Amino acid sequence: MRLPHTVPMSMAMEMLLTGERIDARRAYEVGLVSRVVEPEVLVPTAERIAERIGQNGPLAIRLTKELAWRGRHTHPEDMLRFYAAVTALIHETEDAKEGPRAFSEKRTPRFQNR
C-alpha cells in the first residue's frame, strides 16, 4: 500500500507483482533508502545521523516530520496553508530564538522544546 508512494510506480508495480526482492544498491537507486553503507559502519553512521538531527530544535524536528508526512497526502493548496501556519508558529517559539542566539554567541544551542 505504501510502496507506490515511496518509489516510482513502475518500480513499485514490478516489486509488488513479481514478489522479487531488490538489493541495497537498487533500493538506494530508486529512493527506498537514503544511503548504503558497509555493515561495519552501519551503527556509527546511524548514530552520526541521529546526533546531527538531535542538534536541531525538537519542536522544529517534530513539525518538519509532520509537514513532510502530511505533504504526501494533502492537496497542495491546503498544504501551503498548513505550512504557513506551522512556520509562523515555529518562528515564535523560544527555541527558534535560541538557535540564532547560540550561533552568534558561538555556543551550542540549549533548546527547551518551547
Biopython code that builds the backbone (N, CA, C, O; Angstrom):
import numpy as np
from Bio.PDB.StructureBuilder import StructureBuilder

atoms = [
    (1, "MET", "N", (0.810, -1.194, 0.000)),
    (1, "MET", "CA", (0.000, 0.000, 0.000)),
    (1, "MET", "C", (0.859, 1.265, 0.000)),
    (1, "MET", "O", (0.517, 2.234, -0.678)),
    (2, "ARG", "N", (1.957, 1.275, 0.741)),
    (2, "ARG", "CA", (2.805, 2.468, 0.828)),
    (2, "ARG", "C", (3.878, 2.532, -0.250)),
    (2, "ARG", "O", (4.364, 3.611, -0.590)),
    (3, "LEU", "N", (4.240, 1.388, -0.778)),
    (3, "LEU", "CA", (5.346, 1.341, -1.742)),
    (3, "LEU", "C", (5.152, 2.275, -2.932)),
    (3, "LEU", "O", (6.109, 2.952, -3.307)),
    (4, "PRO", "N", (3.964, 2.354, -3.554)),
    (4, "PRO", "CA", (3.803, 3.262, -4.692)),
    (4, "PRO", "C", (3.969, 4.746, -4.321)),
    (4, "PRO", "O", (4.154, 5.587, -5.201)),
    (5, "HIS", "N", (3.904, 5.058, -3.047)),
    (5, "HIS", "CA", (4.131, 6.439, -2.607)),
    (5, "HIS", "C", (5.598, 6.682, -2.285)),
    (5, "HIS", "O", (6.009, 7.817, -2.042)),
    (6, "THR", "N", (6.387, 5.608, -2.285)),
    (6, "THR", "CA", (7.783, 5.707, -1.882)),
    (6, "THR", "C", (8.737, 5.632, -3.059)),
    (6, "THR", "O", (9.739, 6.346, -3.103)),
    (7, "VAL", "N", (8.427, 4.775, -4.001)),
    (7, "VAL", "CA", (9.284, 4.598, -5.179)),
    (7, "VAL", "C", (8.454, 4.867, -6.425)),
    (7, "VAL", "O", (7.226, 4.911, -6.352)),
    (8, "PRO", "N", (9.109, 5.047, -7.572)),
    (8, "PRO", "CA", (8.338, 5.248, -8.803)),
    (8, "PRO", "C", (7.340, 4.106, -9.019)),
    (8, "PRO", "O", (7.624, 2.954, -8.688)),
    (9, "MET", "N", (6.188, 4.429, -9.568)),
    (9, "MET", "CA", (5.113, 3.461, -9.750)),
    (9, "MET", "C", (5.581, 2.226, -10.507)),
    (9, "MET", "O", (5.208, 1.107, -10.153)),
    (10, "SER", "N", (6.394, 2.413, -11.550)),
    (10, "SER", "CA", (6.832, 1.251, -12.332)),
    (10, "SER", "C", (7.652, 0.292, -11.464)),
    (10, "SER", "O", (7.517, -0.925, -11.584)),
    (11, "MET", "N", (8.496, 0.841, -10.596)),
    (11, "MET", "CA", (9.302, 0.003, -9.714)),
    (11, "MET", "C", (8.414, -0.663, -8.672)),
    (11, "MET", "O", (8.581, -1.845, -8.372)),
    (12, "ALA", "N", (7.474, 0.091, -8.122)),
    (12, "ALA", "CA", (6.564, -0.465, -7.122)),
    (12, "ALA", "C", (5.772, -1.620, -7.720)),
    (12, "ALA", "O", (5.653, -2.675, -7.096)),
    (13, "MET", "N", (5.234, -1.436, -8.909)),
    (13, "MET", "CA", (4.430, -2.477, -9.532)),
    (13, "MET", "C", (5.275, -3.714, -9.831)),
    (13, "MET", "O", (4.825, -4.841, -9.624)),
    (14, "GLU", "N", (6.481, -3.505, -10.310)),
    (14, "GLU", "CA", (7.357, -4.659, -10.571)),
    (14, "GLU", "C", (7.610, -5.437, -9.285)),
    (14, "GLU", "O", (7.513, -6.664, -9.271)),
    (15, "MET", "N", (7.931, -4.732, -8.210)),
    (15, "MET", "CA", (8.206, -5.400, -6.946)),
    (15, "MET", "C", (6.958, -6.097, -6.406)),
    (15, "MET", "O", (7.025, -7.238, -5.949)),
    (16, "LEU", "N", (5.820, -5.406, -6.463)),
    (16, "LEU", "CA", (4.587, -5.966, -5.920)),
    (16, "LEU", "C", (4.081, -7.161, -6.716)),
    (16, "LEU", "O", (3.635, -8.154, -6.140)),
    (17, "LEU", "N", (4.149, -7.065, -8.037)),
    (17, "LEU", "CA", (3.579, -8.107, -8.878)),
    (17, "LEU", "C", (4.481, -9.324, -9.066)),
    (17, "LEU", "O", (3.994, -10.432, -9.291)),
    (18, "THR", "N", (5.795, -9.119, -8.973)),
    (18, "THR", "CA", (6.708, -10.256, -9.124)),
    (18, "THR", "C", (7.099, -10.852, -7.785)),
    (18, "THR", "O", (7.450, -12.029, -7.705)),
    (19, "GLY", "N", (7.041, -10.044, -6.728)),
    (19, "GLY", "CA", (7.479, -10.525, -5.421)),
    (19, "GLY", "C", (8.983, -10.610, -5.304)),
    (19, "GLY", "O", (9.502, -11.111, -4.306)),
    (20, "GLU", "N", (9.691, -10.127, -6.311)),
    (20, "GLU", "CA", (11.155, -10.182, -6.276)),
    (20, "GLU", "C", (11.718, -9.146, -5.307)),
    (20, "GLU", "O", (11.192, -8.042, -5.169)),
    (21, "ARG", "N", (12.772, -9.527, -4.660)),
    (21, "ARG", "CA", (13.460, -8.619, -3.747)),
    (21, "ARG", "C", (14.488, -7.809, -4.532)),
    (21, "ARG", "O", (14.936, -8.213, -5.604)),
    (22, "ILE", "N", (14.847, -6.663, -3.974)),
    (22, "ILE", "CA", (15.905, -5.865, -4.582)),
    (22, "ILE", "C", (17.039, -5.736, -3.573)),
    (22, "ILE", "O", (16.821, -5.813, -2.364)),
    (23, "ASP", "N", (18.237, -5.543, -4.077)),
    (23, "ASP", "CA", (19.376, -5.408, -3.173)),
    (23, "ASP", "C", (19.500, -3.958, -2.695)),
    (23, "ASP", "O", (18.768, -3.076, -3.146)),
    (24, "ALA", "N", (20.425, -3.735, -1.788)),
    (24, "ALA", "CA", (20.591, -2.418, -1.180)),
    (24, "ALA", "C", (20.926, -1.347, -2.215)),
    (24, "ALA", "O", (20.411, -0.232, -2.140)),
    (25, "ARG", "N", (21.767, -1.668, -3.159)),
    (25, "ARG", "CA", (22.168, -0.691, -4.175)),
    (25, "ARG", "C", (20.949, -0.252, -4.990)),
    (25, "ARG", "O", (20.776, 0.938, -5.256)),
    (26, "ARG", "N", (20.110, -1.202, -5.383)),
    (26, "ARG", "CA", (18.912, -0.870, -6.167)),
    (26, "ARG", "C", (17.923, -0.088, -5.307)),
    (26, "ARG", "O", (17.274, 0.836, -5.799)),
    (27, "ALA", "N", (17.801, -0.445, -4.040)),
    (27, "ALA", "CA", (16.920, 0.292, -3.125)),
    (27, "ALA", "C", (17.368, 1.751, -3.029)),
    (27, "ALA", "O", (16.535, 2.655, -2.963)),
    (28, "TYR", "N", (18.662, 1.977, -3.023)),
    (28, "TYR", "CA", (19.192, 3.344, -2.999)),
    (28, "TYR", "C", (18.872, 4.060, -4.317)),
    (28, "TYR", "O", (18.446, 5.215, -4.312)),
    (29, "GLU", "N", (19.077, 3.378, -5.430)),
    (29, "GLU", "CA", (18.845, 3.983, -6.746)),
    (29, "GLU", "C", (17.404, 4.442, -6.927)),
    (29, "GLU", "O", (17.167, 5.469, -7.564)),
    (30, "VAL", "N", (16.443, 3.712, -6.386)),
    (30, "VAL", "CA", (15.034, 4.073, -6.565)),
    (30, "VAL", "C", (14.501, 4.927, -5.413)),
    (30, "VAL", "O", (13.322, 5.281, -5.401)),
    (31, "GLY", "N", (15.352, 5.257, -4.457)),
    (31, "GLY", "CA", (14.943, 6.146, -3.383)),
    (31, "GLY", "C", (14.246, 5.482, -2.218)),
    (31, "GLY", "O", (13.602, 6.157, -1.415)),
    (32, "LEU", "N", (14.364, 4.172, -2.112)),
    (32, "LEU", "CA", (13.744, 3.461, -0.999)),
    (32, "LEU", "C", (14.554, 3.631, 0.285)),
    (32, "LEU", "O", (13.996, 3.605, 1.382)),
    (33, "VAL", "N", (15.853, 3.803, 0.150)),
    (33, "VAL", "CA", (16.735, 4.089, 1.284)),
    (33, "VAL", "C", (17.571, 5.318, 0.944)),
    (33, "VAL", "O", (17.806, 5.611, -0.228)),
    (34, "SER", "N", (18.017, 6.032, 1.968)),
    (34, "SER", "CA", (18.749, 7.280, 1.732)),
    (34, "SER", "C", (20.240, 7.067, 1.519)),
    (34, "SER", "O", (20.906, 7.925, 0.939)),
    (35, "ARG", "N", (20.771, 5.950, 1.972)),
    (35, "ARG", "CA", (22.188, 5.661, 1.751)),
    (35, "ARG", "C", (22.455, 4.188, 1.975)),
    (35, "ARG", "O", (21.671, 3.488, 2.614)),
    (36, "VAL", "N", (23.577, 3.728, 1.439)),
    (36, "VAL", "CA", (24.017, 2.352, 1.614)),
    (36, "VAL", "C", (25.425, 2.413, 2.179)),
    (36, "VAL", "O", (26.297, 3.094, 1.638)),
    (37, "VAL", "N", (25.636, 1.698, 3.268)),
    (37, "VAL", "CA", (26.963, 1.663, 3.882)),
    (37, "VAL", "C", (27.354, 0.219, 4.155)),
    (37, "VAL", "O", (26.504, -0.672, 4.185)),
    (38, "GLU", "N", (28.623, 0.000, 4.349)),
    (38, "GLU", "CA", (29.117, -1.330, 4.694)),
    (38, "GLU", "C", (28.619, -1.703, 6.090)),
    (38, "GLU", "O", (28.445, -0.827, 6.937)),
    (39, "PRO", "N", (28.389, -2.989, 6.337)),
    (39, "PRO", "CA", (27.851, -3.408, 7.634)),
    (39, "PRO", "C", (28.653, -2.911, 8.837)),
    (39, "PRO", "O", (28.074, -2.579, 9.871)),
    (40, "GLU", "N", (29.963, -2.859, 8.711)),
    (40, "GLU", "CA", (30.792, -2.461, 9.857)),
    (40, "GLU", "C", (30.657, -0.978, 10.227)),
    (40, "GLU", "O", (31.033, -0.589, 11.332)),
    (41, "VAL", "N", (30.131, -0.153, 9.329)),
    (41, "VAL", "CA", (29.937, 1.267, 9.652)),
    (41, "VAL", "C", (28.468, 1.640, 9.769)),
    (41, "VAL", "O", (28.129, 2.816, 9.895)),
    (42, "LEU", "N", (27.597, 0.637, 9.727)),
    (42, "LEU", "CA", (26.161, 0.906, 9.802)),
    (42, "LEU", "C", (25.777, 1.623, 11.097)),
    (42, "LEU", "O", (25.146, 2.680, 11.053)),
    (43, "VAL", "N", (26.144, 1.068, 12.231)),
    (43, "VAL", "CA", (25.754, 1.672, 13.513)),
    (43, "VAL", "C", (26.409, 3.038, 13.704)),
    (43, "VAL", "O", (25.712, 3.979, 14.083)),
    (44, "PRO", "N", (27.717, 3.198, 13.462)),
    (44, "PRO", "CA", (28.298, 4.541, 13.607)),
    (44, "PRO", "C", (27.667, 5.571, 12.668)),
    (44, "PRO", "O", (27.512, 6.736, 13.034)),
    (45, "THR", "N", (27.307, 5.144, 11.465)),
    (45, "THR", "CA", (26.669, 6.067, 10.529)),
    (45, "THR", "C", (25.290, 6.479, 11.038)),
    (45, "THR", "O", (24.943, 7.660, 11.005)),
    (46, "ALA", "N", (24.512, 5.519, 11.504)),
    (46, "ALA", "CA", (23.182, 5.825, 12.055)),
    (46, "ALA", "C", (23.307, 6.729, 13.282)),
    (46, "ALA", "O", (22.510, 7.652, 13.455)),
    (47, "GLU", "N", (24.289, 6.475, 14.123)),
    (47, "GLU", "CA", (24.498, 7.314, 15.312)),
    (47, "GLU", "C", (24.883, 8.733, 14.925)),
    (47, "GLU", "O", (24.425, 9.693, 15.544)),
    (48, "ARG", "N", (25.723, 8.871, 13.904)),
    (48, "ARG", "CA", (26.141, 10.201, 13.439)),
    (48, "ARG", "C", (24.943, 10.981, 12.898)),
    (48, "ARG", "O", (24.806, 12.175, 13.168)),
    (49, "ILE", "N", (24.081, 10.314, 12.140)),
    (49, "ILE", "CA", (22.886, 10.970, 11.605)),
    (49, "ILE", "C", (21.957, 11.363, 12.753)),
    (49, "ILE", "O", (21.434, 12.478, 12.776)),
    (50, "ALA", "N", (21.752, 10.454, 13.699)),
    (50, "ALA", "CA", (20.887, 10.751, 14.849)),
    (50, "ALA", "C", (21.445, 11.907, 15.661)),
    (50, "ALA", "O", (20.686, 12.760, 16.122)),
    (51, "GLU", "N", (22.744, 11.949, 15.841)),
    (51, "GLU", "CA", (23.375, 13.050, 16.578)),
    (51, "GLU", "C", (23.149, 14.372, 15.864)),
    (51, "GLU", "O", (22.847, 15.382, 16.499)),
    (52, "ARG", "N", (23.294, 14.368, 14.549)),
    (52, "ARG", "CA", (23.097, 15.588, 13.762)),
    (52, "ARG", "C", (21.652, 16.063, 13.868)),
    (52, "ARG", "O", (21.403, 17.258, 14.031)),
    (53, "ILE", "N", (20.702, 15.140, 13.776)),
    (53, "ILE", "CA", (19.293, 15.502, 13.924)),
    (53, "ILE", "C", (19.050, 16.054, 15.318)),
    (53, "ILE", "O", (18.340, 17.046, 15.483)),
    (54, "GLY", "N", (19.637, 15.413, 16.322)),
    (54, "GLY", "CA", (19.458, 15.830, 17.709)),
    (54, "GLY", "C", (20.008, 17.204, 18.018)),
    (54, "GLY", "O", (19.656, 17.788, 19.043)),
    (55, "GLN", "N", (20.854, 17.733, 17.167)),
    (55, "GLN", "CA", (21.392, 19.081, 17.374)),
    (55, "GLN", "C", (20.384, 20.161, 17.003)),
    (55, "GLN", "O", (20.580, 21.331, 17.330)),
    (56, "ASN", "N", (19.326, 19.784, 16.334)),
    (56, "ASN", "CA", (18.292, 20.732, 15.944)),
    (56, "ASN", "C", (17.214, 20.800, 17.017)),
    (56, "ASN", "O", (17.104, 19.910, 17.861)),
    (57, "GLY", "N", (16.437, 21.844, 16.975)),
    (57, "GLY", "CA", (15.384, 22.022, 17.971)),
    (57, "GLY", "C", (14.335, 20.937, 17.874)),
    (57, "GLY", "O", (13.898, 20.601, 16.774)),
    (58, "PRO", "N", (13.918, 20.378, 19.005)),
    (58, "PRO", "CA", (12.938, 19.287, 18.977)),
    (58, "PRO", "C", (11.595, 19.695, 18.379)),
    (58, "PRO", "O", (10.965, 18.889, 17.695)),
    (59, "LEU", "N", (11.146, 20.912, 18.615)),
    (59, "LEU", "CA", (9.887, 21.355, 18.005)),
    (59, "LEU", "C", (10.008, 21.418, 16.490)),
    (59, "LEU", "O", (9.115, 20.977, 15.767)),
    (60, "ALA", "N", (11.113, 21.964, 16.022)),
    (60, "ALA", "CA", (11.321, 22.066, 14.575)),
    (60, "ALA", "C", (11.404, 20.685, 13.939)),
    (60, "ALA", "O", (10.867, 20.472, 12.852)),
    (61, "ILE", "N", (12.061, 19.758, 14.594)),
    (61, "ILE", "CA", (12.159, 18.396, 14.065)),
    (61, "ILE", "C", (10.771, 17.772, 13.979)),
    (61, "ILE", "O", (10.400, 17.216, 12.945)),
    (62, "ARG", "N", (10.012, 17.863, 15.054)),
    (62, "ARG", "CA", (8.689, 17.257, 15.094)),
    (62, "ARG", "C", (7.769, 17.858, 14.028)),
    (62, "ARG", "O", (7.058, 17.134, 13.331)),
    (63, "LEU", "N", (7.790, 19.178, 13.909)),
    (63, "LEU", "CA", (6.914, 19.830, 12.936)),
    (63, "LEU", "C", (7.377, 19.595, 11.499)),
    (63, "LEU", "O", (6.552, 19.498, 10.591)),
    (64, "THR", "N", (8.670, 19.503, 11.293)),
    (64, "THR", "CA", (9.184, 19.193, 9.961)),
    (64, "THR", "C", (8.740, 17.797, 9.533)),
    (64, "THR", "O", (8.336, 17.592, 8.389)),
    (65, "LYS", "N", (8.816, 16.846, 10.452)),
    (65, "LYS", "CA", (8.331, 15.493, 10.143)),
    (65, "LYS", "C", (6.841, 15.518, 9.810)),
    (65, "LYS", "O", (6.397, 14.869, 8.863)),
    (66, "GLU", "N", (6.081, 16.266, 10.591)),
    (66, "GLU", "CA", (4.639, 16.361, 10.349)),
    (66, "GLU", "C", (4.359, 16.963, 8.973)),
    (66, "GLU", "O", (3.506, 16.470, 8.236)),
    (67, "LEU", "N", (5.076, 18.022, 8.636)),
    (67, "LEU", "CA", (4.898, 18.649, 7.324)),
    (67, "LEU", "C", (5.238, 17.668, 6.202)),
    (67, "LEU", "O", (4.512, 17.579, 5.212)),
    (68, "ALA", "N", (6.322, 16.947, 6.356)),
    (68, "ALA", "CA", (6.738, 16.004, 5.313)),
    (68, "ALA", "C", (5.700, 14.911, 5.120)),
    (68, "ALA", "O", (5.361, 14.585, 3.982)),
    (69, "TRP", "N", (5.191, 14.341, 6.195)),
    (69, "TRP", "CA", (4.208, 13.271, 6.083)),
    (69, "TRP", "C", (2.883, 13.784, 5.550)),
    (69, "TRP", "O", (2.283, 13.160, 4.676)),
    (70, "ARG", "N", (2.422, 14.910, 6.065)),
    (70, "ARG", "CA", (1.158, 15.463, 5.571)),
    (70, "ARG", "C", (1.259, 15.863, 4.106)),
    (70, "ARG", "O", (0.299, 15.720, 3.349)),
    (71, "GLY", "N", (2.419, 16.361, 3.711)),
    (71, "GLY", "CA", (2.611, 16.806, 2.338)),
    (71, "GLY", "C", (2.424, 15.702, 1.322)),
    (71, "GLY", "O", (2.091, 15.967, 0.167)),
    (72, "ARG", "N", (2.634, 14.483, 1.736)),
    (72, "ARG", "CA", (2.471, 13.350, 0.819)),
    (72, "ARG", "C", (1.007, 13.040, 0.543)),
    (72, "ARG", "O", (0.694, 12.396, -0.459)),
    (73, "HIS", "N", (0.094, 13.492, 1.423)),
    (73, "HIS", "CA", (-1.303, 13.087, 1.296)),
    (73, "HIS", "C", (-2.283, 14.250, 1.344)),
    (73, "HIS", "O", (-3.488, 14.040, 1.490)),
    (74, "THR", "N", (-1.788, 15.451, 1.226)),
    (74, "THR", "CA", (-2.634, 16.632, 1.348)),
    (74, "THR", "C", (-2.596, 17.421, 0.047)),
    (74, "THR", "O", (-1.560, 17.502, -0.613)),
    (75, "HIS", "N", (-3.719, 17.993, -0.309)),
    (75, "HIS", "CA", (-3.791, 18.823, -1.512)),
    (75, "HIS", "C", (-2.781, 19.968, -1.376)),
    (75, "HIS", "O", (-2.652, 20.541, -0.295)),
    (76, "PRO", "N", (-2.066, 20.309, -2.450)),
    (76, "PRO", "CA", (-1.031, 21.340, -2.370)),
    (76, "PRO", "C", (-1.500, 22.679, -1.786)),
    (76, "PRO", "O", (-0.767, 23.295, -1.012)),
    (77, "GLU", "N", (-2.682, 23.131, -2.135)),
    (77, "GLU", "CA", (-3.156, 24.410, -1.587)),
    (77, "GLU", "C", (-3.390, 24.319, -0.083)),
    (77, "GLU", "O", (-3.060, 25.246, 0.657)),
    (78, "ASP", "N", (-3.956, 23.210, 0.366)),
    (78, "ASP", "CA", (-4.149, 23.008, 1.794)),
    (78, "ASP", "C", (-2.809, 22.906, 2.506)),
    (78, "ASP", "O", (-2.643, 23.392, 3.624)),
    (79, "MET", "N", (-1.858, 22.264, 1.837)),
    (79, "MET", "CA", (-0.531, 22.106, 2.425)),
    (79, "MET", "C", (0.164, 23.452, 2.579)),
    (79, "MET", "O", (0.841, 23.687, 3.580)),
    (80, "LEU", "N", (0.007, 24.331, 1.606)),
    (80, "LEU", "CA", (0.615, 25.659, 1.706)),
    (80, "LEU", "C", (0.060, 26.433, 2.895)),
    (80, "LEU", "O", (0.807, 27.115, 3.596)),
    (81, "ARG", "N", (-1.235, 26.333, 3.124)),
    (81, "ARG", "CA", (-1.835, 26.999, 4.284)),
    (81, "ARG", "C", (-1.315, 26.406, 5.595)),
    (81, "ARG", "O", (-0.990, 27.130, 6.535)),
    (82, "PHE", "N", (-1.246, 25.096, 5.634)),
    (82, "PHE", "CA", (-0.742, 24.422, 6.833)),
    (82, "PHE", "C", (0.719, 24.804, 7.076)),
    (82, "PHE", "O", (1.111, 25.089, 8.208)),
    (83, "TYR", "N", (1.522, 24.807, 6.005)),
    (83, "TYR", "CA", (2.931, 25.185, 6.104)),
    (83, "TYR", "C", (3.082, 26.606, 6.646)),
    (83, "TYR", "O", (3.916, 26.851, 7.518)),
    (84, "ALA", "N", (2.290, 27.529, 6.143)),
    (84, "ALA", "CA", (2.361, 28.918, 6.604)),
    (84, "ALA", "C", (2.032, 29.012, 8.087)),
    (84, "ALA", "O", (2.704, 29.725, 8.833)),
    (85, "ALA", "N", (1.007, 28.297, 8.512)),
    (85, "ALA", "CA", (0.623, 28.325, 9.928)),
    (85, "ALA", "C", (1.721, 27.729, 10.809)),
    (85, "ALA", "O", (2.058, 28.286, 11.854)),
    (86, "VAL", "N", (2.274, 26.599, 10.383)),
    (86, "VAL", "CA", (3.323, 25.943, 11.167)),
    (86, "VAL", "C", (4.580, 26.808, 11.206)),
    (86, "VAL", "O", (5.211, 26.938, 12.255)),
    (87, "THR", "N", (4.942, 27.394, 10.081)),
    (87, "THR", "CA", (6.121, 28.250, 10.031)),
    (87, "THR", "C", (5.971, 29.449, 10.964)),
    (87, "THR", "O", (6.907, 29.802, 11.682)),
    (88, "ALA", "N", (4.809, 30.064, 10.953)),
    (88, "ALA", "CA", (4.568, 31.189, 11.860)),
    (88, "ALA", "C", (4.680, 30.734, 13.306)),
    (88, "ALA", "O", (5.243, 31.445, 14.139)),
    (89, "LEU", "N", (4.156, 29.571, 13.606)),
    (89, "LEU", "CA", (4.226, 29.024, 14.959)),
    (89, "LEU", "C", (5.671, 28.772, 15.382)),
    (89, "LEU", "O", (6.079, 29.151, 16.480)),
    (90, "ILE", "N", (6.434, 28.136, 14.513)),
    (90, "ILE", "CA", (7.827, 27.808, 14.833)),
    (90, "ILE", "C", (8.637, 29.071, 15.100)),
    (90, "ILE", "O", (9.435, 29.110, 16.037)),
    (91, "HIS", "N", (8.438, 30.102, 14.284)),
    (91, "HIS", "CA", (9.235, 31.319, 14.414)),
    (91, "HIS", "C", (8.964, 32.078, 15.713)),
    (91, "HIS", "O", (9.758, 32.929, 16.112)),
    (92, "GLU", "N", (7.864, 31.777, 16.362)),
    (92, "GLU", "CA", (7.534, 32.458, 17.625)),
    (92, "GLU", "C", (8.000, 31.688, 18.862)),
    (92, "GLU", "O", (7.813, 32.159, 19.984)),
    (93, "THR", "N", (8.601, 30.519, 18.675)),
    (93, "THR", "CA", (8.999, 29.715, 19.827)),
    (93, "THR", "C", (10.318, 30.210, 20.421)),
    (93, "THR", "O", (11.108, 30.883, 19.760)),
    (94, "GLU", "N", (10.526, 29.858, 21.675)),
    (94, "GLU", "CA", (11.789, 30.187, 22.332)),
    (94, "GLU", "C", (12.947, 29.481, 21.634)),
    (94, "GLU", "O", (14.033, 30.045, 21.503)),
    (95, "ASP", "N", (12.715, 28.250, 21.189)),
    (95, "ASP", "CA", (13.770, 27.510, 20.501)),
    (95, "ASP", "C", (14.210, 28.193, 19.210)),
    (95, "ASP", "O", (15.394, 28.178, 18.874)),
    (96, "ALA", "N", (13.266, 28.791, 18.486)),
    (96, "ALA", "CA", (13.603, 29.479, 17.239)),
    (96, "ALA", "C", (14.511, 30.677, 17.508)),
    (96, "ALA", "O", (15.354, 31.025, 16.681)),
    (97, "LYS", "N", (14.335, 31.290, 18.645)),
    (97, "LYS", "CA", (15.187, 32.428, 19.008)),
    (97, "LYS", "C", (16.533, 31.956, 19.560)),
    (97, "LYS", "O", (17.552, 32.627, 19.395)),
    (98, "GLU", "N", (16.523, 30.801, 20.212)),
    (98, "GLU", "CA", (17.745, 30.265, 20.804)),
    (98, "GLU", "C", (18.774, 29.861, 19.755)),
    (98, "GLU", "O", (19.970, 30.067, 19.959)),
    (99, "GLY", "N", (18.334, 29.294, 18.646)),
    (99, "GLY", "CA", (19.273, 28.854, 17.609)),
    (99, "GLY", "C", (20.175, 29.973, 17.108)),
    (99, "GLY", "O", (21.396, 29.849, 17.197)),
    (100, "PRO", "N", (19.613, 31.067, 16.581)),
    (100, "PRO", "CA", (20.458, 32.170, 16.104)),
    (100, "PRO", "C", (21.276, 32.834, 17.231)),
    (100, "PRO", "O", (22.407, 33.270, 17.019)),
    (101, "ARG", "N", (20.678, 32.897, 18.419)),
    (101, "ARG", "CA", (21.394, 33.493, 19.550)),
    (101, "ARG", "C", (22.637, 32.663, 19.882)),
    (101, "ARG", "O", (23.717, 33.214, 20.093)),
    (102, "ALA", "N", (22.481, 31.355, 19.928)),
    (102, "ALA", "CA", (23.611, 30.474, 20.209)),
    (102, "ALA", "C", (24.668, 30.579, 19.111)),
    (102, "ALA", "O", (25.867, 30.570, 19.391)),
    (103, "PHE", "N", (24.217, 30.677, 17.872)),
    (103, "PHE", "CA", (25.163, 30.811, 16.761)),
    (103, "PHE", "C", (25.981, 32.089, 16.915)),
    (103, "PHE", "O", (27.204, 32.062, 16.777)),
    (104, "SER", "N", (25.317, 33.203, 17.199)),
    (104, "SER", "CA", (26.035, 34.474, 17.318)),
    (104, "SER", "C", (26.963, 34.495, 18.536)),
    (104, "SER", "O", (27.978, 35.192, 18.544)),
    (105, "GLU", "N", (26.601, 33.724, 19.560)),
    (105, "GLU", "CA", (27.440, 33.634, 20.757)),
    (105, "GLU", "C", (28.458, 32.502, 20.671)),
    (105, "GLU", "O", (29.195, 32.237, 21.621)),
    (106, "LYS", "N", (28.485, 31.840, 19.518)),
    (106, "LYS", "CA", (29.431, 30.748, 19.250)),
    (106, "LYS", "C", (29.369, 29.656, 20.322)),
    (106, "LYS", "O", (30.387, 29.247, 20.880)),
    (107, "ARG", "N", (28.147, 29.202, 20.590)),
    (107, "ARG", "CA", (27.950, 28.129, 21.559)),
    (107, "ARG", "C", (26.903, 27.157, 21.036)),
    (107, "ARG", "O", (26.190, 27.451, 20.077)),
    (108, "THR", "N", (26.822, 26.024, 21.661)),
    (108, "THR", "CA", (25.817, 25.025, 21.302)),
    (108, "THR", "C", (24.460, 25.492, 21.797)),
    (108, "THR", "O", (24.344, 25.933, 22.941)),
    (109, "PRO", "N", (23.432, 25.406, 20.965)),
    (109, "PRO", "CA", (22.104, 25.834, 21.416)),
    (109, "PRO", "C", (21.582, 24.941, 22.544)),
    (109, "PRO", "O", (21.870, 23.745, 22.602)),
    (110, "ARG", "N", (20.818, 25.552, 23.423)),
    (110, "ARG", "CA", (20.172, 24.821, 24.517)),
    (110, "ARG", "C", (18.656, 24.920, 24.286)),
    (110, "ARG", "O", (17.984, 25.810, 24.808)),
    (111, "PHE", "N", (18.152, 23.991, 23.499)),
    (111, "PHE", "CA", (16.735, 24.002, 23.167)),
    (111, "PHE", "C", (15.909, 23.516, 24.352)),
    (111, "PHE", "O", (16.306, 22.600, 25.072)),
    (112, "GLN", "N", (14.762, 24.143, 24.539)),
    (112, "GLN", "CA", (13.880, 23.844, 25.663)),
    (112, "GLN", "C", (12.578, 23.162, 25.246)),
    (112, "GLN", "O", (11.725, 22.874, 26.085)),
    (113, "ASN", "N", (12.433, 22.908, 23.954)),
    (113, "ASN", "CA", (11.203, 22.300, 23.440)),
    (113, "ASN", "C", (9.999, 23.213, 23.710)),
    (113, "ASN", "O", (8.894, 22.750, 23.990)),
    (114, "ARG", "N", (10.250, 24.522, 23.617)),
    (114, "ARG", "CA", (9.189, 25.529, 23.805)),
    (114, "ARG", "C", (9.305, 26.578, 22.715)),
    (114, "ARG", "O", (8.514, 27.520, 22.679)),
]
sb = StructureBuilder()
sb.init_structure("model")
sb.init_model(0)
sb.init_chain("A")
sb.init_seg("    ")
for serial, (resi, resn, name, xyz) in enumerate(atoms, 1):
    if name == "N":
        sb.init_residue(resn, " ", resi, " ")
    sb.init_atom(name, np.array(xyz, "f"), 0.0, 1.0, " ", f" {name:<3s}", serial, name[0])
structure = sb.get_structure()
